[in-house]
Amino acid sequence: TEENEPQIVRGEAPEFEDGLIQIGLIQTGKESDWRDANTEDYLNTFVEERGYNLIYVDGNSSPDRQIKAMYDLIQQKVDYIIVQPIVETGWDDAIEKANQSGIPVIVADRQIKVDESKYVTWIGSDFHEEGKKAIKWLENYLTENGRSKDPLNIVVLEGTEGATAAIGRAEGIAEGIAAHDNWKVVASECANFTQGEGQSVMEEILGKTDADKIDVIISENDNMIFGAMKALEQAGASYGPNGRIIMISFDALGEAFQKMMAGKLHASIECNPLLAGNVEQVIMDLEAGIAVDKKYYTRESVYDYTNAAQYIDERVY
Ligand code: AHR
């Protein structure tokens, strides 16, 4: 279907008249494989041959470091600042300074909590919708298996507190859970989107809750569920389509496809990391004096163990 076609991320190299365009990119850190794919996409897009000089700043998972980076980039008088915020808050003063300095700010991936007049545009995923998709998938799966009336104990592995990806997904998931009297959250813990914490947090959960009492794990990204799988294996718990615990995560990484095909993961809700092409399009439009929208959502699908083999070859991250 059209929904499952990979998104086109880069067009022809644009032509800019006055030398290289200076781009400052403030990245979150290296918390996940999604993030690596996202960074690589920017590094491949904003290259000299295409008319750019990219100043890449790794936020190193520190919101303060990200804010400082914005001030530094303002001082360096870059032409555009692309910010991929770790958390939504704390940006007011730095954005104000960028505005006063006449540097357009483009927000991508997660969002920031400032008046939308302060930035040019935001490009990313509808995280709330992703959360709802996870629940929809679970509802359908239970119905198909005649289990929709059964009691269900759910564990949620949360992403970074204050990050739009975690906030939106958590809301979508919580709304869905609240609509089912027979569903209960037995643990919901933050594992910061990393595989290591996915494992250690799951180990802690299994220290308090017997694996036999867990029916579903919803992890707010793939890497955390990969970590959780290790903890489950150590505890001798059976999970995935070939086992007992229903496993759902977000991102739809290549590795998630491998796990779905291996019967270890039920479903992964896609979150597209290839944002650079869309960001570049906004910059090209701005350079040409074309008005841009305030919000651009990326197109995303849901994949599960029944169709992973069909789509794995066309995955690009
Ligand atoms: O903001 C997007 C999220 O951040 C992705 O789901 C996650 O894997 C990444 O680190």
Residues whose N, C-alpha, C, O or C-beta is under 5 A from the ligand:
A	BS01	AHR	E31 S32 W34 R35 D109 R110 A165 F193 E220 N221 D251 C271
